[in-house]
Each structure stands twice: as C-alpha cells, then as structure tokens.
Amino acid sequence: MEWQFIIDNYGPMLLRGFRLTIICWLLGSLFSMMLGLAIALVQRYAPAPVRWLIQVYIEIIRGTPFLVQLFVLYYGGPLVGLRLDAIPAGLLGLTIYGSPYFAEIFRSGFRAVPLGQIEAARAIGMAEPVIIRRILLPLALVSSLPALVNFSIILTKETVILSIITVPELRYQVERMSTETFLYLEAYFVLALFFWLLVETISRLGRRLEARITHYLTERP
C-alpha cells in the first residue's frame, strides 16, 4: 500500500477535509440540538393544533432519507427562492435532519422528570419559565445525555452525504484522491480511520461527561 505517497501528496488535503467534517458535525449537532429542544418544548406547552403540526414535521423528516432531504434543499431550494452555497446548505440540512431525533430524545427526557418536582415548584409559586430553566431542563439533560451523545455520533457519519452537494469535507477529498490515484482501498481505509478516531473521541468525551454528572449528583448533599 502506498502510504508514504498518500501522506506526502494528499495528507494536507485530507486533513483540511477532516477539519471541515468536524466543523460541519459540531455546528450541525449544535443547531439541530437547539432546534430539537425548541420543538420538544413546543410539543410540551403549545396548543393541540400546533403540536399536531410539529408531529407532522417530525414524521416527515424521520421518514425520509437525509440524501433526499439534502437534494431537495440544495437543488430544489432555488425554485422557491432559497439559494444557498454548499456549506450553508449542508449545515441547514444537518440541522433539519437531526432536529426531530433530538426533539424525541428531549421529549423522553422531559417525561423522565418526576411530576412531583414540577408540581412542588408550581405549589411554591415558581413561574413556568423558571421551572423549565431550573428543574425541567437540568434533570431532562441528565437522563437524555447517553442518547444525545449516541445520536451525535450518528450525525458524524451523515456528514459524508454532504459531498454530493460539493461540500469539500473528508469523503469529498477521499473521492478526489481515489479518482486521481486509483488507490481505492487505501482511500477508503483512510476515510474509515478518520471517522473511527472521531467517533472514539466523542464516545470517550461523552462517557467522561456522564461520569462527572453522575458523580456530582450522587455527591450533592
């Protein structure tokens, strides 16, 4: 295998693609998590017609492949006046795709919060925004953390689809290298290695964060 040739001639290009993959994943995860949290709160507090519309959105996005959503957004968007460059379109696509899954994770976390704590806070006169900020969200985040980390890992793998709209992330650069050198085995081995490193890092950070939160809760007086 021509590893030295790959490192000398394509190493910087692959690292640029990997850096962009990480940026797209970080921003896509953050934005979709924020949108998912907003959706979960709307589902909890909005009137029934609004909850029904939100549920329709969730079912449509969860029921269609990310590839199709990205094609519609990037190539169909100009038909309705939405013209985006490749990277903003990719980030928006990741945000839309991930938000229903994060919304369901947060909704499950909200349901895990003991109802007695919510009722006690209301009984002493706490306003609903304060209850959300100081009781509902912290407890829901603790119970939802493993699922949040798990779906964030899934989103790392979805970033490879961004290459179809010419986002120059890692898979795009790997495809370019394999086309120019015909080193297909080496190219996709590099792709797998980079993603394994990213996923392993996220998993370890998630486990450490979960352990610290659990330790903090058990040590509280």
trRosetta pair geometry for C-beta under 8 A, 3 or more apart (Angstrom, degrees):
i j d omega theta_ij theta_ji phi_ij phi_ji
1 183 7.8 99 -155 -158 77 117
1 185 7.3 -106 -112 99 110 112
1 186 5.3 145 -161 -87 107 113
2 5 4.0 -24 166 37 108 124
2 6 6.0 120 110 -26 82 88
2 181 7.6 -139 75 175 145 134
2 183 5.9 -99 46 -106 117 145
2 186 6.3 -70 51 -55 77 169
3 6 5.6 -55 -150 35 34 111
3 7 6.3 31 155 -18 68 106
3 186 7.1 -158 -81 -143 61 126
4 7 5.7 -52 -144 37 33 110
4 8 6.1 26 159 -15 66 110
5 8 6.1 -59 -142 40 26 106
5 9 5.9 -9 171 10 64 119
5 181 7.7 145 128 -141 123 141
6 9 6.7 -76 -135 52 19 88
6 10 5.2 -48 -164 48 62 113
6 11 6.9 104 134 -57 64 74
6 14 7.9 31 168 -22 97 145
6 177 7.2 59 -136 -175 94 139
6 181 7.8 -174 -91 83 81 178
6 183 6.9 -126 -76 99 111 159
6 186 6.0 -148 -59 151 146 132
6 190 6.9 -152 169 -65 148 144
7 10 7.5 -45 -73 58 8 69
7 11 4.5 35 -162 -62 50 124
8 11 6.7 56 -33 -4 9 115
10 13 5.1 -63 -160 48 63 115
10 14 5.5 64 143 -26 88 105
10 173 7.6 145 -174 164 104 104
10 177 4.8 60 -137 -113 155 127
10 181 7.8 -81 -38 -24 141 142
11 14 5.9 -61 -146 37 26 108
11 15 6.3 23 159 -17 64 108
12 15 5.7 -57 -146 38 32 111
12 16 6.4 35 155 -21 66 103
13 16 5.8 -52 -151 33 31 111
13 17 6.6 30 151 -16 63 105
13 173 5.2 174 146 -156 94 124
13 176 7.5 -100 157 84 140 130
13 177 7.2 155 95 -66 133 109
14 17 5.6 -54 -150 38 35 112
14 18 6.2 36 151 -20 67 105
14 170 6.9 47 -162 -139 70 81
14 173 5.4 170 -100 124 51 136
14 174 7.1 65 -117 -72 97 72
14 177 7.2 1 -69 -41 101 148
14 190 6.4 -61 -144 159 149 137
14 194 7.5 -148 169 -64 107 145
15 18 5.5 -50 -143 37 34 112
15 19 6.3 39 154 -22 65 102
16 19 5.7 -52 -148 34 31 113
16 20 6.5 28 154 -15 63 105
16 168 7.4 -11 123 130 106 115
16 173 7.1 141 73 -80 87 152
17 20 5.8 -56 -149 38 32 108
17 21 6.3 39 150 -24 65 104
17 168 6.1 -106 -104 149 85 74
17 169 5.4 92 -168 167 80 31
17 170 4.0 127 134 -94 106 43
17 171 7.6 -170 173 18 130 31
17 172 6.3 -162 -131 61 123 85
17 173 3.4 -119 -50 3 151 137
17 174 7.3 -166 116 -24 163 74
18 21 5.4 -48 -148 32 34 117
18 22 6.6 35 153 -19 64 101
18 169 8.0 84 -85 -175 20 71
18 170 4.9 56 -80 -87 56 115
18 194 5.2 -122 -109 -158 120 137
18 198 8.0 -161 -162 -58 98 123
19 22 5.8 -53 -152 34 32 110
19 23 6.5 32 150 -18 65 105
20 23 5.5 -51 -145 37 37 113
20 24 6.2 37 155 -18 68 104
20 87 7.9 -95 -164 -114 115 117
20 167 7.2 -174 147 163 129 93
20 168 6.2 63 56 91 169 73
20 169 4.7 -136 102 -105 106 67
20 170 7.4 -178 64 -36 88 65
21 24 5.9 -56 -147 38 28 109
21 25 6.2 26 155 -17 63 109
21 156 7.7 61 162 -160 103 78
21 159 5.2 115 -150 129 83 147
21 169 4.3 103 -75 -167 77 109
21 170 4.4 -15 -42 -11 140 106
21 171 7.9 105 -91 -6 124 75
21 194 7.6 86 59 141 157 127
21 198 7.5 -85 119 -79 120 162
22 25 5.7 -56 -146 39 29 111
22 26 6.1 30 157 -20 66 107
22 198 6.8 -151 -91 -122 90 124
23 26 5.8 -54 -144 36 28 109
23 27 6.2 15 163 -6 65 110
24 27 6.3 -61 -140 46 25 101
24 28 5.6 24 162 -17 64 118
24 87 7.4 -124 -91 -150 105 84
24 90 6.0 -35 -140 127 127 124
24 91 6.4 -132 -140 -82 76 78
24 94 6.8 142 169 -23 90 157
24 159 5.2 125 99 -133 125 120
24 162 6.3 -66 -174 -27 162 169
24 167 7.0 73 -86 167 151 145
24 169 6.0 -53 9 -90 145 134
25 28 5.8 -59 -136 44 23 109
25 29 5.9 23 163 -19 63 110
25 94 7.9 -144 -112 -156 38 157
25 152 7.8 89 173 -178 101 81
25 155 6.0 134 -145 119 84 100
25 156 5.0 24 -125 -104 142 67
25 159 5.4 -64 -67 -54 89 141
25 198 7.6 105 30 178 170 138
26 29 6.1 -60 -148 37 22 107
26 30 6.3 18 157 -16 62 110
27 30 5.7 -55 -143 38 31 110
27 31 6.0 23 162 -13 67 110
27 91 5.4 -30 113 -133 122 119
27 94 7.9 97 96 77 77 138
28 31 6.2 -57 -139 42 26 104
28 32 5.9 16 165 -10 64 114
28 90 7.7 -68 -76 138 125 79
28 91 5.6 -140 -78 -139 81 62
28 94 3.0 -29 -145 121 127 145
28 95 6.1 -129 -145 -54 65 63
28 98 6.5 116 157 -1 91 142
28 155 6.0 -173 109 176 117 129
28 159 7.3 180 25 -86 154 96
29 32 6.2 -62 -139 44 23 103
29 33 5.9 25 160 -22 63 112
29 94 7.7 -51 -44 153 45 123
29 98 6.8 -116 -113 170 46 170
29 152 4.9 47 -134 -130 136 94
29 155 5.4 154 -81 83 91 157
30 33 5.9 -61 -147 36 23 110
30 34 6.4 21 157 -16 62 107
31 34 5.8 -55 -148 36 31 110
31 35 6.3 25 156 -13 66 108
31 91 6.8 75 23 171 154 95
31 94 7.4 93 64 96 114 95
31 95 4.1 -49 115 -105 118 115
32 35 5.7 -53 -142 43 34 109
32 36 5.9 39 154 -24 66 108
32 94 6.2 -100 -41 137 128 75
32 95 4.6 -163 -69 -137 77 46
32 96 7.6 -83 -106 7 99 15
32 97 7.1 -43 -112 70 141 61
32 98 3.0 41 171 82 160 116
32 99 4.7 -127 -155 -60 76 64
32 101 7.9 18 157 52 124 92
32 102 5.7 141 137 -2 86 138
32 155 7.3 -179 47 -107 149 147
33 36 5.5 -52 -142 38 29 114
33 37 6.4 33 155 -22 62 103
33 98 7.3 -36 -48 131 56 124
33 102 4.9 -154 -114 -145 52 157
33 148 7.1 57 -122 -150 121 110
33 152 8.0 -1 -63 -82 123 101
34 37 5.8 -51 -150 32 30 112
34 38 6.6 30 152 -17 62 104
35 38 5.6 -53 -150 37 35 112
35 39 6.3 37 151 -20 67 104
35 95 5.9 90 3 178 145 96
35 96 8.0 -49 108 -92 164 38
35 98 8.0 108 60 87 113 84
35 99 3.9 -47 102 -116 115 127
35 102 7.4 98 75 68 71 130
35 103 7.8 -57 120 -58 70 102
36 39 5.6 -52 -146 36 33 113
36 40 6.3 34 154 -20 65 105
36 98 6.9 -76 -46 128 125 78
36 99 4.5 -167 -64 -156 75 57
36 100 7.0 -130 -111 -37 95 7
36 101 7.0 -52 -111 72 140 50
36 102 2.7 137 60 92 177 105
36 103 4.1 -133 -156 -49 76 63
36 104 7.9 -65 -161 14 114 53
36 105 7.1 26 157 43 139 97
36 106 6.0 147 137 -1 96 125
37 40 5.7 -53 -147 35 31 111
37 41 6.5 29 154 -17 64 105
37 102 6.9 -49 -38 139 62 114
37 103 7.5 -139 -47 -99 18 62
37 106 5.4 154 -107 -91 59 165
38 41 5.8 -56 -149 37 31 109
38 42 6.4 32 153 -19 65 105
39 42 5.7 -54 -148 37 32 111
39 43 6.3 35 152 -21 65 105
39 54 5.8 155 -158 -160 91 122
39 57 7.7 -126 -132 89 130 130
39 58 7.3 134 169 -71 142 107
39 99 6.1 108 -10 163 140 104
39 100 7.1 -76 115 -101 168 49
39 102 8.0 109 44 87 118 85
39 103 3.9 -41 88 -109 123 133
39 106 8.0 126 72 56 80 131
40 43 5.6 -51 -148 35 32 114
40 44 6.5 29 153 -20 63 107
40 102 7.8 -99 -31 125 120 71
40 103 4.7 -178 -54 -154 83 68
40 104 7.8 -157 -90 -50 105 16
40 106 3.7 -107 -36 95 172 120
40 107 4.7 -147 -135 -59 102 74
40 110 6.5 168 165 -19 117 132
41 44 5.6 -57 -149 36 33 111
41 45 6.1 -12 167 14 69 113
41 106 7.9 -44 -38 136 68 138
41 132 7.1 48 -127 -145 119 139
42 45 6.8 -79 -134 53 24 81
42 46 4.6 14 -176 -22 71 129
42 50 6.4 -106 173 141 106 118
42 51 7.3 178 135 -91 80 64
42 54 5.7 162 105 -78 120 154
43 46 6.9 -23 -81 29 15 104
43 51 5.4 93 -136 -130 59 92
43 54 5.6 -136 -77 102 86 149
43 55 7.5 100 -116 -60 111 82
43 103 7.0 107 -9 177 136 112
43 107 6.0 -25 85 -100 144 121
44 107 7.3 -175 -59 -121 97 80
44 110 6.0 -99 -87 165 140 165
45 128 7.7 113 -120 167 136 141
46 50 3.8 -86 153 88 133 133
46 51 5.5 167 81 -52 102 78
46 54 7.4 115 53 -14 146 136
47 50 5.3 90 61 13 73 103
47 51 7.1 -138 102 -6 35 93
48 51 5.5 -57 -144 38 33 112
48 52 6.3 37 157 -24 67 103
49 52 5.6 -52 -150 31 32 114
49 53 6.7 32 153 -17 64 103
50 53 5.7 -52 -151 35 35 111
50 54 6.4 36 151 -18 66 105
51 54 5.6 -54 -148 38 33 113
51 55 6.3 36 153 -22 65 105
52 55 5.7 -54 -150 34 31 112
52 56 6.6 36 150 -22 63 101
53 56 5.6 -49 -152 30 34 114
53 57 6.7 37 149 -18 64 102
54 57 5.6 -51 -154 34 36 114
54 58 6.4 37 150 -20 67 104
54 103 7.9 -150 171 -179 113 155
55 58 5.5 -50 -147 35 36 114
55 59 6.3 32 156 -17 67 105
56 59 6.0 -57 -147 38 29 107
56 60 6.3 28 156 -20 64 108
57 60 6.0 -58 -147 35 27 109
57 61 6.3 17 161 -11 65 110
57 100 6.9 -165 122 -84 81 113
58 61 6.3 -63 -147 41 26 103
58 62 6.0 14 162 -8 65 116
58 100 4.0 143 -136 -138 73 117
58 103 6.3 -112 -103 77 120 138
58 104 7.1 119 -159 -53 134 101
59 62 6.0 -60 -136 46 27 104
59 63 5.6 19 164 -16 64 121
60 63 6.0 -68 -141 42 21 106
60 64 6.4 -2 168 -4 61 116
61 64 6.6 -72 -143 41 24 96
61 69 7.1 47 -137 -96 75 144
61 96 6.4 -145 -124 156 131 83
61 97 6.4 -176 -175 -123 109 40
61 99 7.3 -7 128 63 169 87
61 100 4.6 159 78 -9 126 139
62 100 5.1 -117 -47 110 97 144
62 101 7.0 130 -98 -64 102 79
64 68 5.2 -98 170 76 105 130
64 69 5.9 121 110 -54 115 94
65 68 4.8 95 65 5 87 100
65 69 7.1 -153 98 -4 47 87
66 69 5.5 -55 -147 39 37 114
66 70 6.1 36 156 -21 70 106
66 93 7.1 98 -170 161 89 107
66 97 4.8 35 -113 -126 100 149
66 158 5.4 -11 98 -153 177 117
66 161 5.6 129 111 61 114 168
67 70 6.0 -59 -149 36 26 108
67 71 6.5 27 154 -18 62 107
67 161 5.5 -125 -86 -151 74 131
67 164 7.0 53 -142 23 88 161
68 71 5.7 -54 -148 36 32 112
68 72 6.3 30 156 -17 66 107
69 72 5.9 -58 -149 37 29 110
69 73 6.2 26 155 -18 65 110
69 93 6.0 140 119 -151 101 95
69 96 6.5 -161 172 100 135 123
69 97 5.8 154 80 -79 157 99
70 73 5.7 -55 -143 38 31 111
70 74 6.0 12 166 -6 67 113
70 89 7.5 99 -157 146 80 100
70 90 7.3 22 -137 -112 118 59
70 93 4.4 45 -101 -147 82 153
70 97 8.0 -17 -53 -49 88 131
70 161 6.1 162 5 135 159 115
70 162 7.3 -141 -143 -100 151 51
70 164 6.8 105 110 70 133 116
70 165 6.1 -128 162 -27 111 128
71 74 6.4 -65 -136 45 22 96
71 75 5.5 -23 -176 26 64 117
71 76 7.2 61 132 -9 64 102
71 164 7.4 -43 -74 121 85 132
71 165 7.9 -166 -91 -69 47 105
72 75 7.2 -62 -112 57 13 81
72 76 4.5 -27 -163 28 54 136
72 77 7.7 98 140 -43 53 72
73 76 6.9 7 -36 53 9 91
73 77 5.4 25 178 -49 44 115
73 82 7.6 -72 -166 115 65 135
73 84 7.6 -21 152 39 94 135
73 89 5.8 154 125 -165 109 96
73 92 6.5 -175 -178 101 144 112
73 93 5.2 -169 50 -85 158 97
73 96 7.4 170 -79 29 143 150
74 77 6.2 -23 -121 8 9 117
74 84 6.9 -92 -117 67 66 102
74 86 7.3 33 -134 -118 130 59
74 89 4.6 83 -96 170 91 150
74 93 7.4 -26 -40 -57 97 132
74 165 4.5 -121 -122 -122 172 137
75 78 7.6 -50 -174 20 31 101
75 165 7.9 -141 -38 -111 86 103
76 79 5.5 -44 -170 20 59 120
76 80 7.5 27 147 3 78 99
77 80 6.5 -78 -161 48 41 89
77 81 7.9 -77 163 75 69 32
77 82 3.5 -85 -174 89 100 102
77 83 6.5 164 117 -77 107 33
77 84 6.3 -8 108 10 162 98
77 89 7.3 -141 5 -120 156 116
78 81 7.3 50 -157 -80 36 10
78 82 6.7 -105 -66 69 31 53
78 83 5.0 52 -97 -86 85 86
84 88 4.6 -125 -170 93 110 109
84 89 4.0 142 102 -64 124 89
84 92 6.7 -76 -143 14 172 140
85 88 5.3 80 58 22 81 102
85 89 6.6 -153 89 -8 35 96
86 89 5.8 -65 -148 41 25 111
86 90 6.2 26 157 -22 65 108
86 162 7.7 106 166 177 95 93
86 165 5.0 169 -139 128 90 93
86 166 4.8 -99 -105 80 153 84
86 167 4.8 -172 147 -71 111 68
87 90 5.6 -52 -146 34 32 113
87 91 6.5 30 157 -17 65 103
87 167 5.6 116 -88 -122 60 100
88 91 5.7 -55 -146 38 34 109
88 92 6.2 32 157 -17 67 107
89 92 5.7 -55 -145 40 30 110
89 93 6.1 35 154 -23 64 108
89 165 5.9 -102 96 143 130 156
90 93 5.5 -54 -147 36 30 114
90 94 6.4 29 156 -17 64 103
90 159 7.9 62 176 -142 122 72
90 162 4.1 46 -134 -134 131 117
90 165 6.3 -172 -68 67 92 126
90 167 4.6 29 -49 -65 154 150
91 94 5.8 -52 -148 36 32 109
91 95 6.3 34 152 -22 64 106
92 95 5.5 -54 -148 35 33 115
92 96 6.3 29 156 -16 66 105
93 96 6.0 -55 -145 38 29 106
93 97 6.0 25 158 -17 65 112
93 162 7.5 162 67 -99 134 86
94 97 5.7 -58 -140 41 28 110
94 98 5.9 13 166 -9 66 115
94 155 6.5 82 -161 -160 109 111
94 158 6.7 139 -117 108 91 123
94 159 7.3 10 -92 -90 133 73
94 162 7.8 -22 -50 -71 109 116
95 98 6.4 -65 -139 42 20 99
95 99 6.1 32 163 -41 60 108
96 99 6.2 -48 -144 13 24 116
97 158 6.8 -167 114 172 150 156
98 101 5.8 -69 -162 44 51 109
98 102 5.8 42 150 -16 85 110
98 151 7.1 130 -151 152 98 115
98 155 5.6 12 -93 -95 132 126
99 102 5.8 -59 -143 43 32 107
99 103 6.0 39 156 -28 67 106
100 103 5.3 -51 -145 33 33 117
100 104 6.5 32 157 -18 65 101
101 104 5.9 -52 -151 34 32 108
101 105 6.6 34 149 -19 63 104
101 151 5.3 174 135 -148 127 146
102 105 5.4 -52 -149 35 37 115
102 106 6.3 34 154 -16 69 104
102 148 7.1 54 -128 -120 89 82
102 151 6.6 -170 -75 100 71 151
103 106 5.9 -56 -147 40 30 107
103 107 6.2 34 152 -23 64 107
104 107 5.4 -49 -142 35 33 115
104 108 6.4 36 156 -19 63 102
105 108 5.9 -56 -154 35 29 110
105 109 6.5 30 148 -19 63 106
105 144 5.1 106 157 -157 94 115
105 147 4.6 -176 -135 118 116 126
105 148 5.9 141 148 -72 152 70
105 151 6.6 -121 -49 0 147 145
106 109 5.3 -53 -148 37 36 115
106 110 6.3 42 152 -24 68 100
106 140 6.3 53 -157 155 68 131
106 144 6.1 19 -95 -116 45 166
107 110 5.7 -47 -149 30 32 113
107 111 6.7 30 152 -17 62 104
108 111 5.8 -56 -152 36 34 111
108 112 6.7 36 149 -24 64 105
108 143 7.9 -132 121 121 84 113
108 144 6.8 131 80 -100 92 98
108 147 7.3 33 70 35 136 169
109 112 5.6 -55 -152 30 36 114
109 113 7.4 47 150 -32 63 92
109 139 7.8 160 169 113 93 64
109 140 3.4 95 136 -170 109 84
109 141 6.7 67 -179 -57 152 24
109 143 4.9 157 -132 78 81 101
109 144 3.5 -44 -72 -48 133 116
109 147 8.0 -149 -55 48 103 129
110 113 6.0 -42 -164 10 39 113
110 136 6.3 14 -127 -170 86 105
110 140 5.0 1 -71 -106 50 136
112 139 7.4 -154 99 142 90 97
112 140 6.8 132 56 -116 98 63
112 143 4.3 -134 95 131 154 171
112 144 7.9 178 30 -50 137 78
113 117 6.5 -95 169 58 93 123
113 118 6.7 85 125 -42 117 109
113 135 7.1 104 -166 146 137 87
113 136 5.7 -73 -47 -129 176 60
113 139 4.6 102 -109 100 99 131
113 140 5.7 -48 -46 -63 114 81
113 143 7.8 -147 -59 11 64 139
114 117 4.9 88 79 -2 96 101
114 118 7.6 -171 101 -2 56 83
114 139 8.0 -87 16 173 74 158
115 118 5.6 -57 -157 38 45 111
115 119 6.1 40 150 -18 75 108
116 119 5.7 -57 -143 41 32 109
116 120 6.1 36 157 -23 67 106
117 120 5.7 -50 -144 34 30 113
117 121 6.5 32 155 -19 62 104
117 135 5.8 -177 140 -166 114 128
117 139 7.4 107 82 -32 158 164
118 121 5.9 -56 -153 34 30 110
118 122 6.6 26 152 -14 64 107
118 131 6.3 75 -139 -175 75 131
118 135 6.6 161 -90 120 63 141
118 136 7.0 49 -95 -75 106 95
119 122 5.7 -55 -148 39 34 110
119 123 6.2 40 151 -28 66 106
120 123 5.5 -52 -147 31 32 116
120 124 6.8 17 159 -8 64 104
121 124 6.4 -64 -151 41 30 98
121 126 4.3 -47 172 41 89 139
121 130 7.7 -160 176 104 124 95
121 131 4.8 133 120 -110 145 104
121 134 7.9 162 -129 82 143 108
121 135 5.6 -113 -50 -23 156 159
122 125 7.7 62 -178 -63 34 14
122 126 6.4 -84 -82 54 33 85
122 128 8.0 21 -97 -82 97 70
122 131 6.9 4 -61 -79 75 148
126 130 4.9 -122 -176 88 97 121
126 131 5.2 118 119 -61 121 88
126 134 7.8 -106 -163 54 143 128
127 130 4.7 89 61 9 81 106
127 131 7.1 -145 96 -8 40 87
128 131 5.4 -51 -145 34 36 115
128 132 6.4 39 155 -22 66 101
129 132 5.6 -51 -149 34 34 113
129 133 6.3 25 156 -14 67 109
130 133 5.8 -58 -143 42 32 106
130 134 5.7 -4 170 9 69 118
131 134 6.7 -70 -127 51 19 87
131 135 5.2 -37 -166 37 62 119
131 136 6.0 58 139 -17 77 106
132 135 7.5 -40 -76 54 7 76
132 136 4.7 -39 -130 45 46 127
132 137 5.9 56 163 -27 65 101
133 136 7.8 35 0 45 19 88
133 137 6.1 -11 -131 21 26 129
134 137 7.9 56 0 41 12 95
134 138 7.0 -14 -178 -1 29 122
135 138 6.8 -75 -149 39 13 100
135 139 6.4 -7 171 0 56 118
136 139 6.6 -77 -152 44 19 100
136 140 5.9 12 163 -15 63 119
137 140 5.8 -62 -138 42 26 109
137 141 6.1 28 164 -24 65 108
138 141 5.9 -58 -149 33 27 111
138 142 6.7 28 156 -21 62 103
139 142 5.8 -50 -153 29 35 113
139 143 6.8 20 156 -6 66 106
140 143 6.2 -64 -151 44 33 102
140 144 5.7 18 158 -11 70 121
141 144 5.8 -67 -135 48 27 104
141 145 6.3 55 161 -60 64 87
141 148 7.9 -7 -151 -18 69 152
142 145 6.2 -29 -155 -15 25 114
142 213 5.8 -170 -122 155 90 133
142 214 8.0 129 -161 -77 106 62
142 217 6.8 72 -138 -58 149 147
144 147 5.4 -69 -166 51 64 108
144 148 5.4 68 137 -31 90 106
145 148 5.5 -56 -141 35 31 113
145 149 6.3 28 163 -17 67 104
145 206 7.3 162 161 -164 94 90
145 209 6.9 -147 -169 112 134 109
145 210 5.4 163 117 -95 136 92
145 213 6.8 155 -39 42 166 158
146 149 5.9 -57 -149 37 30 108
146 150 6.2 31 154 -21 65 109
146 206 7.4 103 -119 163 49 120
146 210 6.4 47 -69 -100 79 145
147 150 5.5 -53 -144 36 33 114
147 151 6.4 25 161 -12 67 104
148 151 6.3 -59 -147 40 27 100
148 152 6.3 32 152 -22 63 108
149 152 5.5 -55 -149 34 31 116
149 153 6.7 36 151 -22 64 101
149 202 6.8 164 -167 156 90 95
149 203 7.3 110 159 -113 120 46
149 206 3.4 86 -139 -131 150 144
149 209 7.8 166 -75 58 132 125
149 210 7.6 -76 -15 -44 148 117
150 153 5.8 -53 -158 30 33 112
150 154 6.8 34 146 -19 63 101
151 154 5.1 -44 -150 32 45 117
151 155 6.6 51 149 -24 67 97
152 155 5.6 -49 -153 30 35 114
152 156 7.2 48 147 -29 61 92
152 202 6.3 -152 111 -173 112 137
152 206 7.8 170 56 -76 129 130
153 156 5.7 -40 -161 15 39 115
153 157 7.6 30 148 -11 62 99
153 199 5.4 71 -150 -138 104 91
153 202 5.5 170 -87 100 85 139
153 203 6.7 40 -88 -65 136 84
154 157 6.1 -60 -165 35 40 107
154 158 6.7 40 143 -22 70 106
155 158 5.3 -52 -147 33 43 115
155 159 7.1 61 153 -38 65 88
156 159 6.1 -41 -169 5 36 115
156 195 6.6 143 139 -149 114 90
156 198 5.6 175 -162 122 144 127
156 199 6.0 -170 75 -78 154 81
156 202 6.9 -151 -42 -10 143 155
157 160 6.5 -29 -179 3 51 110
157 195 6.7 71 -95 -161 74 136
157 199 7.9 24 -51 -76 94 123
158 161 5.8 -35 -176 14 62 115
159 162 5.5 -27 -171 3 58 119
159 169 5.8 -121 156 158 106 166
159 170 7.8 61 114 29 116 99
159 171 7.8 161 114 1 76 113
160 163 6.3 -27 178 1 53 113
160 169 7.4 -136 -107 96 38 126
160 170 7.4 -57 -101 72 77 92
160 171 4.1 86 -145 -34 84 150
160 191 7.8 67 -112 -172 125 124
161 164 6.0 -29 180 8 62 112
162 165 6.3 -64 -168 43 55 95
162 167 3.9 -34 150 48 108 140
162 169 5.5 63 79 8 122 134
162 171 7.9 132 58 46 75 115
162 172 7.7 -65 100 -37 82 115
163 166 7.3 37 -171 -93 45 18
163 167 6.1 -96 -85 60 36 78
163 168 8.0 68 -117 -109 77 23
163 169 6.2 -109 -68 51 84 92
163 171 4.5 -104 -33 91 145 105
163 172 3.9 -176 -126 -67 103 82
163 175 6.5 125 175 3 147 138
166 172 7.0 93 -153 -128 37 139
167 172 6.4 -160 90 -34 54 145
168 172 4.9 -128 -135 95 40 144
168 173 6.4 67 -179 -55 80 88
169 172 5.5 100 50 11 53 107
169 173 7.4 -113 114 -3 28 95
170 173 5.9 -62 -151 39 32 107
170 174 6.2 32 153 -21 69 107
170 191 6.3 138 140 -126 110 79
170 194 5.7 -155 -154 102 153 154
170 195 7.7 177 92 -57 155 87
171 174 5.4 -52 -144 37 35 114
171 175 6.2 40 155 -22 67 102
171 191 6.2 60 -100 -133 69 129
172 175 5.9 -53 -152 34 28 111
172 176 6.6 28 150 -19 61 106
173 176 5.5 -51 -149 35 35 114
173 177 6.3 36 153 -19 66 104
174 177 5.7 -53 -148 36 32 111
174 178 6.3 27 156 -16 66 107
174 187 4.8 128 -173 176 87 97
174 188 6.8 99 169 -84 134 49
174 190 6.3 -177 -114 82 111 109
174 191 4.6 14 -97 -67 167 112
175 178 6.0 -57 -144 39 29 107
175 179 6.2 30 156 -21 64 108
175 187 7.7 114 -77 165 24 140
176 179 5.8 -57 -148 35 28 111
176 180 6.4 18 158 -12 64 111
177 180 6.0 -65 -148 41 29 104
177 181 5.9 -13 169 14 68 117
177 183 7.2 -47 142 60 94 103
177 187 5.2 169 92 -114 108 114
178 181 6.5 -73 -128 55 24 86
178 182 7.0 60 -179 -111 60 14
178 183 6.2 -117 -119 69 64 58
178 184 4.9 70 -155 -100 121 59
178 187 3.7 -78 -68 -5 103 170
178 188 7.4 31 -76 -35 143 80
179 182 7.9 18 -162 -65 16 51
181 187 7.6 154 63 -58 115 115
183 186 4.2 -24 159 43 112 118
183 187 5.6 128 101 -31 80 91
184 187 5.6 -55 -143 34 29 114
184 188 6.4 11 166 -6 65 108
185 188 6.6 -67 -149 43 24 96
185 189 6.2 28 154 -22 63 111
186 189 5.6 -56 -146 36 30 115
186 190 6.4 34 155 -21 65 103
187 190 5.9 -57 -158 32 29 111
187 191 6.7 29 146 -19 63 105
188 191 5.0 -41 -145 33 44 118
188 192 6.3 47 154 -19 67 100
189 192 5.8 -53 -148 37 32 109
189 193 6.2 34 152 -22 65 107
190 193 5.6 -54 -145 35 30 113
190 194 6.4 30 158 -18 65 104
191 194 6.2 -56 -150 35 27 108
191 195 6.5 17 157 -9 63 110
192 195 6.0 -63 -148 43 30 106
192 196 6.1 34 155 -24 67 108
193 196 5.7 -53 -146 34 29 112
193 197 6.5 30 155 -18 63 104
194 197 5.9 -56 -154 34 30 111
194 198 6.5 27 152 -17 65 107
195 198 5.5 -52 -145 38 37 112
195 199 6.1 33 158 -16 69 107
196 199 6.0 -56 -142 40 29 107
196 200 6.0 28 159 -19 64 111
197 200 5.9 -57 -143 38 26 110
197 201 6.3 28 157 -21 62 107
198 201 5.8 -57 -151 34 29 111
198 202 6.5 24 155 -15 65 106
199 202 5.8 -55 -148 38 33 109
199 203 6.2 34 154 -21 66 108
200 203 5.7 -53 -145 36 31 113
200 204 6.4 28 158 -17 64 106
201 204 6.0 -58 -148 37 28 107
201 205 6.3 25 156 -15 64 109
202 205 5.8 -58 -146 40 30 109
202 206 6.1 32 155 -21 65 109
203 206 5.7 -57 -148 37 28 112
203 207 6.4 26 156 -17 64 105
204 207 5.8 -54 -147 36 32 109
204 208 6.4 30 155 -17 65 106
205 208 5.8 -55 -147 38 31 110
205 209 6.2 31 155 -18 65 107
206 209 5.8 -55 -145 37 30 110
206 210 6.2 29 156 -18 65 107
207 210 5.7 -54 -145 38 31 111
207 211 6.2 32 155 -20 65 107
208 211 5.7 -54 -146 37 30 111
208 212 6.4 29 156 -18 65 106
209 212 5.8 -55 -147 36 31 109
209 213 6.4 27 156 -16 65 107
210 213 5.9 -56 -146 38 30 108
210 214 6.2 29 156 -18 65 110
211 214 5.8 -56 -144 39 29 111
211 215 6.2 30 156 -20 64 108
212 215 5.7 -54 -145 38 30 112
212 216 6.3 33 154 -21 64 106
213 216 5.6 -54 -148 35 31 113
213 217 6.4 28 155 -17 65 106
214 217 5.9 -56 -148 37 30 108
214 218 6.3 21 158 -12 65 110
215 218 6.0 -61 -144 42 28 105
215 219 6.0 17 160 -13 65 115
216 219 6.1 -66 -143 42 25 104
216 220 6.6 41 156 -43 62 97
217 220 5.9 -38 -152 5 32 115
